Amino acid sequence: MTFRDTLTAIFVVFLWSTSLLVQKFAVNHISIYVLGFLRLLTAVPLIFIYRRPAHPIWRYLLIGFFWNVLNFLFIGIGFKSGIGAGISSFLIQTNAFFGVFFCYVLLRENVHIIEIVGMFIASYGVYLLSQDSSTPLQGATLIGIISILLSSVCWGIGFTLLKKLKIGGTMSDNVWLSIVSAPSLFMIPFLLEGPQKASLEFSNLSFIGIACALYVGFVSTICASYLWLNLAHRVSTAQQAPFMLLLPIFTCALSILSMQEILTLSQLFAGGIILFGVFITRGVPLLKRLKMYNFHLN
């Protein structure tokens, strides 16, 4: 993994953290489900630049269902339930070991005991977070925690399918993944909020809501996803995944600066356990390889 690849991975995670905050802010100005649809429309003008790839269309439909539709649907439910951007960034770290699990099931990648230990530690951190006195299990917060975890499951499935079906390495792939997913996300507001409310939301879009949708669509859905998936086809998952540990660091710092969000000590402790578990899953093998590399140099 080159120095340029390292900078690319860090930059992508930073873009995702800003997008996470914009989505949280957008909830006050636009339905999160309408936002989910509008963000994909940013890819429509690009179909005149990037032709449809040679892969069968069913592959894009299948991947888009998990990677775009279900992933964003559950993130939207989590935000609507009131979960904070900082806490959600901790929970989203479970993307890494869900990716490990599904890569093992679908791609038969090797899974070591240290990765299993890391998964259990991170799961315990999620349990502590759900038991925090300031985030009671009943009501919106429990729904938010479960929803963010389900979004991570969908992310892991989608990422594994992208690698298995060899899709996502080009901008054309990312554009058409967005295009084929847009109709499903258009139907979600009508199904979950009702035709009358959904129609009202589409007809009364605010400038701020549209601006948030454009930002999330262009920055996260198109640019960041392209850079991340292009990198995924050049380096191994073990090299790439640990950079996602930076997401809560960026998100919490930006939350404190821009949204005055306050995390309790117990929430920070639980989040730290999640990070520690994911670090064991993906970070420790990297450290071992680095140590062996330095040993051979000496």
N, C-alpha and C positions, 0 to 999 in steps of 0.2 A: 504494500500500500504506500503510494508516494506521498510526499508532503502536500502536493496539490489535492490529492484525494482526501487527506486529513482535513485540510481547510474547507473543502467542499462539504464534508460531512458535518462539520461544526456550523458552517453557514446555513445548511438546510435545517438543522435543529433550531437554530435561532429564528429562522423564518417561521417555522411551525409554532414556536412559542409566541411570536407576535400575532400570528393568525388565531391562536387559541384565545388570546386576550380580546382581539377584535370580535370574535364570535360571542364571547361573554358580554361585551359591551353592546353588541348588536341586538341582543335579546330585548333590550329596552326600546328598540326602535323598529324592529321588524320580527315577524315570526321566524323562529329558527329553522322551521321547515321550508318556508319561502326562501330564506337565505340559502338553504341547501340546494334548492333548485336553481336560483339565480347565479350561484357561484359557478355552476357548470356551463351556463350560457356564455361565460367569457371565452369558452373554447370554440363557440360557433364560428366566429370570423376566421379562425385558423384553418377551417376545413378547406378554404380556398387556397391555402398555402401548402398544407400537408395532406396528401392524398391518403385514402384508406389503405392501410398495410395489407399485405397478401394473406395474413392469417385469417382463418374462418371467423365470421362475425360472432358465432356462438361463444367463442373464447372471450371476446370482449364483454359480451352480455353476462357470462358467468363471473368473470373477475370483477366487473363493474358492480354487480349485485352485492358482493361482499366489500370490496375496496371503497366504493363510493356511496352506495345506497344505504346498506345496513350500518356501516361504520358511522356515517354522518347522522343517520336517524337516531342512533343510540346516544351519540354525543349531544344531539339536540335535546333529547329527553332529559339527559343529565343536567344540562344548563337550565332548562325550563323548571326543573325541580329545585333549583337554588344552590347547587353545588358550586363552590368557588373555583376560579381558574387555577389558583395555586394548588388546591387539593386535587383537582382533576389531573393536573400535570404529574402528580405522584402516581395516581392510579394508571395513567396511560403508560407508565413504565412497564406494566405487565405485557405490553406489546411484545417485548423482547422474548420472554420465555414462552408466550403463546406461539410465537414464531418458531421457536426451537421445537416445541411439541408437534406442531403441524408439519414442520419440515421432516421430522422423524417419521411421522405417520405416512405422509404422502411421498416424500422424496427418499426415505430410508437413510437419512443422514444419521451419523453416529451421535448418540446422547450419552454423556459420561455421568458418573455418579455425582460429581461436583455440580453439574447443571441441575440435577434433581434436587440436591440439597438447597441450592439457590432458589429454586422455585418454591420450596416449602417455606423458606425464610421470608421471601417476598409475600407469599400468601398470608403468613402470620401478620406481617405489617399491614396488609389490607384489612385483616380482621380487627386489629387494634384501632385502625382508623375508623372503622364502622362502629366501634364501641366507645369512641370518644364522647365525653359528656356534653361537649358543645355541638356535637353532630349526632343527635339521637337516632336510633335505628328506625323508629317509626316515622311515617310521613315522607316528605319530599327528599330528605337527605339519603335515606335508604334506597329509594328509587334512583337517585342520582348516582350513588356508588355502584349499584348493580348495572345501571345503564352504561356507565363509563367502562366497566369491566367487559360488558358484552361488546362494546365497540372495539375493545382491544382484541377480543376473540375474533371478531370479523376482520380486523386488520391483519391478524396472524394468518387467517385462512387466505385472505386476498393476497398477501405478500408471498405466501407459499405457492399459490396458483400462478402468480406472475413469474416466479422462478421456474416452476415446473413446465409451464407452457411457453416460456421464453418470450414474454411480452413485457414491455415497459422500458426497454433500453433506448427507445427513440422518442423524440417529441411527437411524432405521428401517432405512436401507440397511446401516449397520454391524452392527446387531443380526442382520439376516437373512443377511448375509455370514458371520457367525460360526456361525449355526444350520446353514446348508447345508454348511459345511465340517467340522462336528464328526464326522459318521460316518466320513469318510475318515481323520481324525486318530485316531479310535478304533481303526481297523484297523491302523495303523502299528506299534504295539508288538507285536501278534500276528504280524505279517509279519516284522519285523526281529529281534525278541528271542525269538520262539517262543511258542506258546499257553501253555505251562506257566509260563514266567517272567512273561509279561504278566499272566496271571491272578493270580499270586502278588503282583505289584506293585500291582494294583488292590485286592486284598483286604487288603493291609498298608500302607495309606496312613498316613503320619505326620501329625501336626498341622502340623509345619513345612512338609512338602510341600504340604499343602492350602492353607496360608496363602500360600505362594509362588505357587501356581496362581491363587488369588483375586486376589493383587496384580497379577500379570502380566495376567490376564484383564481386570480392571476398569480398571486404570491404563493399560496399553499397548493392549490389543486394542480396548477399547470407548471410553474417554475420549480417549486420545491420537490414535488413528486417526480418530475422528470429528472432532476439532479440526483435524487435519492435512488430511483430505480435504475438509472444509467450506471450509477456507482455499484449497485447490487449485482450487475452483470459483469463487473470488472474485478470485484474483490469478494472474498468469502463473507458469509453472514457473521462469522465469529470476529472478523476484523471490523465490520461495519456497525453491528448492533450496540456495542458499548457507548457509542457517541450519543445514543438516545438518553443516556444518563444525564446529559447536560440539559435536557428539556425542563425539568423542574427548577433547575438553578436559574436559567434564563427567565422562565415564567414567573417564578416567585419574586425575582428582582424587579421585573417589569410591573408586576401586580402591586408591589409596595410603592413603586415610584409613580405609577399612573392611576391606580384604582384604590389606593389606601387600604388594600386588603390586609387583614391581620390574621396570622396563623398562630394558634396556641402552641405551647411547648409540647403537649401531648400529640398534636397533629404533626409537628415537626419531627418528633421522635418516631411516630409511626411511619412517616414518609421516609425517614432515614433508614428504617429497617427494610422498607420496600427497595430503596436504592441499593442497600447493602446486599440484599438477596439477588437482585438483578446483576449487580457487579460480580458476585460470585459466579453466577451463571455464565456471563460472557466476558468479564474482565480478568478473572484469575487465569484462564488459559492463555490470554494475551500476555500477561506478566510472565508466565512460565516460558513462553516462547521468546520473549524479550531477554530473559535471563540466560536462556540457552544461547541466544544469538551473541550476547555480550561475552559469554564464556568462550565461544569459538573464536571471537575476535581477539581475546586475550591469549 
